[in-house]
Amino acid sequence: MRLPGTRYQEHGWEQVRKLLGHCSLQVFRQFGAQDIADRPGEPAPLERYVEAMALALHAVVRSARAEAPGNSYGDSVGELALSLVLELPVHASFWVGLQNAIGVEQERAGAFWLDGGADGILRKKVNDMFAGLRDKVDADSLTVATGRNCSPNKIYTYRMLDTAYREIESLFAGWQQHSAQVGAILGRELEGMPIEVRRLKSIADCEAGWIIRWSATLERFGGAPGPLDTRSKRFASLKNSPEKIAAMLADIGDYEQLSANLDSAESWQGEDDVAALWLEDYWRVLDESVQQEAASEDEEVATPGAAAIAIAVAPGPVACPDAAQLDAERALASALSLPPRYLELARAAQDGASWAAQVMAEVSLPIRLAVYQKLLGAMDDSYPEDWLDPQTAALPSLQQLAALDRISMPTLRKRRNEAIDTLYAANAAKAAPHGRSSN
């Protein structure tokens, strides 16, 4: 979720949270959780904690987690973690809250930090502190950026609505498997594909009534009350205020559209560089393909791995479906927050001549991508750009791939695993003539 001025509300927060928790445990081991209390004549615990955290974060600054993207503005996970730690002295009430929480736990269980399960307890309390702090920092930043007052509670509500939209978007994409719940959200029985599935292309297209009815369906279809239907007072006023929900959805949608336009402008400016990098990857993959084919002739036993699979990702022409199918595919991709022409371009980026592609010739494109995701991971340098979700720079999620193939998640996993088994069997058969004969 993007909002003006905010930095901690996007996909990278989960890694920021884990990094902060990991480093905090290291710091508590240095001077003991019991020393978190204020002691006369000693340096303030908050000062000690901030200094020790800065050193701990600096020590892992080159780790994969710290260098990972933290948001869409270019901040890394490590940079976001350090900047949030440095906010603690400015908002010391969150540190006091941590002190009180640890004090209460100590009164209840004694020196709990000496127990085997202490790490989990301490990590949870640190997570709570930083989660509250991030919403406070982002709320203040949004207020400065827009001139409109914003509280941490409102940031929390924005995040709930964004999460609700993502859930509704996913249900709409798989409307055939979730027809009863989608019908309840829309307030009518479904007769074929609902027009709203085509219409829902961003959070700005989401209706307040859908959010309210989605929350009401969760107890029936998910087993637990939705956020607007619990006893919590946090969202109580929203259930009867669709106009407030609509306004907040519009806030998120408007800024997402604005920031997406800025992202597009940046990508146009770097088009030549991107093309050059793509060609470099293209020739690298082709070279690896030739080397892999040559090496397989001499190997006594071959095991398919990244190199064997990477030969399938070089671009190549494929036949196009008819116009009606293209229209349906574009509507489905849009409903999944993918580029409308995602399937067309992804198909065109295949190489039907490679060994792996020939083995999986009868396998659908979404299943192939699920195979590559399982064997190589969601991100790999050999993937063509047209295979990637622009929002994540990775392959689509398994849920998105299942929806693209119009099948359920269990069916996707089953077919993916069958395709992987086929690759292993084909590779073993290919290597068999060169293996040692047994006497």
C-alpha positions in Angstrom: 0.0 0.0 0.0 1.3 3.4 -1.0 0.3 6.7 0.7 1.9 10.1 0.4 4.9 10.4 2.7 4.8 6.9 4.0 7.7 4.5 3.8 6.8 1.5 6.0 3.4 0.3 4.6 4.6 -1.7 1.6 5.7 -5.3 0.9 9.2 -4.8 2.6 7.8 -4.3 6.1 7.8 -8.0 6.9 11.5 -8.2 6.3 12.1 -5.0 8.2 10.2 -6.4 11.1 12.2 -9.7 11.1 15.5 -7.8 10.9 14.6 -5.6 13.8 13.6 -8.6 15.8 16.8 -10.5 15.0 19.0 -7.6 16.0 17.0 -6.8 19.1 17.6 -10.4 20.4 21.3 -9.9 19.9 21.3 -6.7 21.8 19.3 -8.1 24.7 21.8 -11.0 24.9 24.6 -8.3 25.3 23.2 -6.5 28.3 20.3 -8.6 29.4 16.6 -8.0 29.1 16.5 -7.2 32.9 18.7 -4.1 32.2 16.0 -2.5 30.1 14.8 -0.8 33.2 16.1 2.7 34.2 18.9 2.6 36.8 20.2 5.6 38.6 23.8 6.6 37.7 23.8 4.5 34.5 23.4 5.4 30.8 19.7 5.5 29.9 18.6 2.1 28.6 17.1 3.6 25.5 20.4 5.3 24.5 22.2 2.0 25.0 19.6 0.1 23.0 19.7 2.5 20.0 23.5 2.6 20.0 23.7 -1.2 20.2 21.0 -1.6 17.5 22.8 0.7 15.1 26.0 -1.4 15.5 24.0 -4.7 15.0 22.3 -3.4 11.9 25.6 -2.1 10.5 27.1 -5.6 11.0 24.5 -7.1 8.7 24.2 -4.3 6.2 25.5 -6.5 3.4 23.3 -9.4 4.1 20.6 -10.5 1.6 17.8 -9.4 3.9 19.2 -6.0 4.7 19.9 -5.3 1.0 16.5 -6.4 -0.2 14.1 -3.7 -1.4 12.0 -2.3 1.5 9.6 -0.2 -0.5 9.0 1.2 -4.0 10.9 4.4 -3.3 14.4 2.8 -3.3 14.8 2.3 0.5 16.4 -1.0 1.4 15.2 -3.2 4.3 18.4 -2.3 6.3 17.9 1.5 5.7 14.3 1.3 6.8 15.2 -0.7 9.9 17.9 1.8 11.0 15.8 4.9 10.3 13.0 3.4 12.5 15.4 2.7 15.3 16.6 6.3 15.2 13.0 7.4 15.5 12.7 5.8 19.0 14.3 8.7 21.0 11.9 11.1 19.3 8.9 8.9 20.2 10.2 7.5 23.5 6.7 6.5 24.7 7.0 3.4 22.5 10.1 2.5 24.4 8.4 3.1 27.7 5.6 0.7 26.5 8.2 -2.0 25.9 9.7 -1.4 29.3 6.3 -1.8 30.9 5.5 -4.9 28.9 8.7 -6.6 29.9 8.1 -5.5 33.5 4.6 -7.0 33.6 6.0 -10.3 32.1 8.8 -10.3 34.7 6.2 -9.9 37.6 4.2 -12.7 36.1 7.0 -15.2 35.3 10.1 -14.0 37.0 13.4 -14.0 35.0 11.6 -15.2 31.9 14.5 -14.2 29.6 16.5 -17.1 30.9 13.9 -19.7 29.7 14.2 -21.5 26.4 11.2 -19.8 24.9 12.3 -16.3 25.9 13.3 -15.3 22.4 9.8 -15.7 21.1 8.4 -13.6 24.0 10.9 -10.8 23.6 10.6 -10.8 19.8 6.8 -10.4 20.1 7.2 -7.4 22.4 9.8 -5.8 20.2 7.6 -6.3 17.2 4.6 -4.7 18.9 6.8 -1.7 19.8 8.1 -1.2 16.2 4.7 -1.8 14.6 3.2 1.0 16.7 6.2 3.2 16.0 6.0 2.7 12.2 2.4 3.7 12.1 3.1 6.8 14.2 6.0 7.8 11.9 4.0 7.2 8.7 1.0 9.0 10.1 3.1 12.1 10.9 4.7 12.0 7.4 1.3 11.7 5.7 0.1 14.7 7.6 3.1 16.7 6.5 2.8 15.5 2.9 -1.0 16.2 2.5 -1.7 18.9 5.1 -4.5 16.6 6.5 -4.4 15.3 10.0 -3.7 11.6 10.2 -3.4 9.3 13.2 -1.7 5.9 13.6 -5.2 4.4 14.0 -6.2 5.8 10.6 -3.0 4.3 9.0 -4.0 1.0 10.5 -7.5 1.4 9.0 -6.0 2.3 5.6 -4.0 -1.0 5.8 -7.0 -3.0 6.7 -9.0 -1.7 3.7 -6.0 -2.4 1.4 -5.8 -5.9 2.7 -9.6 -6.3 2.3 -9.3 -5.1 -1.3 -6.6 -7.7 -2.0 -8.8 -10.4 -0.6 -11.7 -9.3 -2.7 -9.6 -9.1 -5.8 -8.4 -12.6 -5.2 -11.9 -13.9 -4.7 -13.1 -12.2 -7.9 -10.2 -13.7 -9.9 -11.3 -17.1 -8.7 -15.0 -16.4 -8.8 -15.8 -19.8 -10.2 -14.3 -21.6 -7.2 -15.8 -18.9 -4.8 -19.1 -18.2 -6.5 -21.1 -18.3 -3.2 -18.9 -15.9 -1.4 -18.5 -13.6 -4.4 -22.3 -13.6 -4.8 -22.7 -12.6 -1.2 -20.2 -9.8 -1.6 -22.0 -8.5 -4.7 -25.4 -9.0 -3.1 -26.9 -11.2 -5.7 -26.7 -14.8 -7.1 -24.2 -15.2 -9.9 -25.2 -16.1 -13.4 -22.0 -16.5 -15.3 -19.0 -14.3 -14.9 -19.9 -11.1 -13.0 -19.1 -7.8 -14.8 -17.5 -6.6 -11.6 -14.6 -9.1 -12.2 -13.7 -7.2 -15.4 -14.3 -3.8 -13.8 -12.1 -4.3 -10.7 -8.7 -3.2 -11.9 -7.4 -1.3 -8.9 -8.4 -0.4 -5.4 -10.1 2.7 -6.8 -12.7 0.5 -8.5 -13.6 -1.3 -5.2 -16.9 -0.3 -3.7 -17.5 0.3 0.0 -20.4 -2.0 0.0 -18.2 -4.9 -1.1 -15.9 -4.3 1.8 -18.8 -4.3 4.3 -20.4 -7.5 2.8 -17.0 -9.2 2.5 -16.4 -8.7 6.2 -19.8 -10.2 6.9 -19.0 -13.3 4.8 -15.8 -14.2 6.6 -17.4 -16.0 9.6 -19.4 -18.1 7.2 -16.7 -18.9 4.7 -13.6 -18.5 6.8 -14.7 -19.4 10.3 -13.8 -16.1 12.0 -15.6 -12.7 12.0 -14.4 -10.1 9.6 -12.7 -6.9 10.8 -16.0 -4.9 10.6 -17.9 -7.6 12.5 -15.8 -8.2 15.6 -16.3 -6.6 19.1 -13.4 -4.4 18.5 -14.2 -0.7 18.6 -11.4 0.1 16.1 -13.6 -0.4 13.0 -17.0 -0.1 14.6 -17.9 3.2 13.1 -16.9 2.1 9.6 -19.5 -0.6 9.3 -22.2 2.0 9.1 -20.2 4.6 7.2 -19.7 3.5 3.6 -18.9 7.0 2.6 -15.8 7.0 4.9 -14.7 3.7 3.4 -15.2 5.0 -0.1 -13.1 8.1 0.7 -10.3 6.1 2.1 -10.3 3.6 -0.8 -10.1 6.6 -3.1 -7.2 8.0 -1.2 -5.2 4.8 -1.7 -6.3 4.5 -5.3 -5.5 8.0 -6.3 -2.0 7.9 -4.9 -1.3 4.5 -6.3 -2.2 5.8 -9.8 -0.1 8.8 -9.4 3.0 6.9 -8.1 2.5 4.3 -10.8 2.6 7.0 -13.5 5.9 8.3 -12.0 7.3 4.7 -12.0 6.4 4.4 -15.7 8.1 7.7 -16.5 11.3 6.4 -14.8 11.1 3.2 -16.7 10.8 5.0 -20.0 13.9 7.0 -19.2 15.9 3.9 -18.6 14.5 1.9 -21.6 17.8 1.7 -23.4 19.6 0.4 -20.4 16.9 -2.2 -19.7 17.1 -3.4 -23.4 20.9 -3.7 -23.1 20.7 -5.7 -19.9 18.0 -7.9 -21.4 20.1 -8.7 -24.5 23.1 -9.5 -22.2 20.9 -11.9 -20.2 19.6 -13.4 -23.5 23.0 -14.3 -24.7 24.1 -15.5 -21.3 21.2 -17.9 -21.1 21.8 -19.2 -24.7 25.5 -19.8 -23.8 24.5 -21.7 -20.6 22.1 -23.7 -22.7 24.8 -24.8 -25.1 27.2 -25.7 -22.3 24.5 -27.6 -20.4 23.6 -29.7 -23.5 27.3 -30.5 -24.1 28.0 -31.4 -20.5 25.0 -33.7 -20.3 26.5 -35.9 -23.0 29.5 -36.7 -20.7 27.8 -37.0 -17.3 27.2 -40.4 -15.9 24.3 -39.2 -13.7 22.6 -35.9 -14.3 20.3 -34.1 -11.9 18.0 -31.4 -13.2 18.7 -28.1 -11.4 18.9 -24.4 -12.1 21.1 -24.7 -15.2 18.9 -27.4 -16.7 15.8 -25.3 -16.1 17.3 -22.0 -17.1 17.6 -23.1 -20.7 13.8 -22.9 -21.0 13.6 -19.2 -20.4 15.2 -17.7 -23.5 12.7 -15.8 -25.6 11.2 -17.2 -28.7 8.0 -16.9 -30.9 4.9 -18.9 -30.2 1.5 -19.1 -31.8 -1.2 -16.6 -30.6 -4.7 -17.6 -29.5 -7.8 -16.1 -31.1 -9.3 -12.7 -30.4 -12.0 -14.0 -28.0 -9.5 -15.9 -25.9 -7.2 -12.8 -25.8 -10.0 -10.6 -24.5 -10.8 -13.2 -21.8 -7.1 -13.5 -20.8 -6.7 -9.7 -20.6 -9.8 -9.3 -18.4 -8.5 -12.1 -16.1 -4.9 -10.7 -15.9 -6.3 -7.2 -15.0 -8.5 -8.7 -12.3 -5.3 -10.2 -10.8 -3.5 -6.9 -10.9 -1.2 -8.1 -13.7 -0.6 -6.2 -17.0 -3.6 -6.9 -19.3 -1.4 -8.5 -21.9 0.6 -10.5 -19.4 -0.2 -14.0 -20.8 0.4 -12.8 -24.4 3.8 -11.4 -23.7 4.8 -14.2 -21.3 4.0 -16.8 -24.0 6.0 -14.8 -26.6 9.0 -15.0 -24.2 9.1 -18.8 -24.2 11.7 -20.8 -26.1 10.0 -23.9 -27.6 13.3 -25.3 -28.8 15.0 -25.7 -25.4 15.1 -29.2 -23.8 13.0 -28.3 -20.8 10.4 -26.6 -22.9 10.1 -29.7 -25.2 9.7 -32.0 -22.2 6.9 -29.7 -20.9 5.4 -29.1 -24.3 1.9 -30.2 -23.1 2.1 -28.2 -19.9 0.3 -24.9 -19.7 2.3 -21.7 -19.3 1.1 -21.0 -15.7 2.2 -24.6 -14.7 5.6 -24.0 -16.3 6.0 -20.8 -14.4 5.1 -22.7 -11.2 7.8 -25.2 -12.0 10.4 -22.6 -12.4 9.3 -20.9 -9.2 9.6 -24.1 -7.3 13.1 -25.0 -8.8 14.7 -21.6 -9.2 12.7 -19.3 -6.9 10.4 -16.4 -7.7 13.3 -14.3 -8.8 16.1 -15.4 -11.1 18.2 -13.4 -13.5 17.4 -15.8 -16.4 13.6 -15.0 -16.3 12.4 -12.7 -19.2 11.0 -9.5 -18.0 7.6 -10.3 -19.5 7.3 -13.2 -17.0 7.5 -11.0 -14.0 4.8 -9.2 -12.1 5.8 -5.5 -12.4 4.7 -4.8 -8.8 7.0 -7.4 -7.3 9.7 -7.9 -10.0 9.1 -11.6 -9.4 7.0 -14.4 -11.0 3.3 -14.2 -10.1 2.3 -15.9 -6.9 0.9 -19.5 -7.0 -2.5 -18.1 -6.3 -2.3 -15.8 -9.3 -0.9 -18.6 -11.5 -3.8 -20.9 -10.5 -6.3 -18.2 -11.4 -4.6 -17.6 -14.7 -4.9 -21.3 -15.5 -8.5 -21.3 -14.2 -7.8 -24.1 -11.7 -7.6 -24.5 -7.9 -4.5 -24.2 -5.9 -4.4 -27.9 -5.0 -4.7 -28.8 -8.7 -1.9 -26.3 -9.6 0.4 -27.9 -7.1 -0.4 -31.4 -8.3 0.2 -30.6 -11.9 3.4 -28.6 -11.0 4.8 -31.6 -9.1 3.9 -33.9 -12.0 5.8 -31.7 -14.4 8.8 -31.7 -12.1 8.7 -35.5 -11.9 8.5 -35.6 -15.7 11.6 -33.4 -16.0 13.6 -35.6 -13.6 12.5 -38.8 -15.4 13.4 -37.3 -18.8 16.8 -36.2 -17.6 17.5 -39.6 -16.0 16.5 -41.3 -19.3 18.7 -39.0 -21.2 21.7 -39.8 -19.0 21.0 -43.6 -18.8 23.0 -44.6 -22.0 26.1 -43.0 -20.5 25.8 -44.5 -17.1 27.8 -47.5 -15.8 26.4 -50.9 -16.4 25.8 -53.0 -13.3 27.1 -56.5 -13.1 
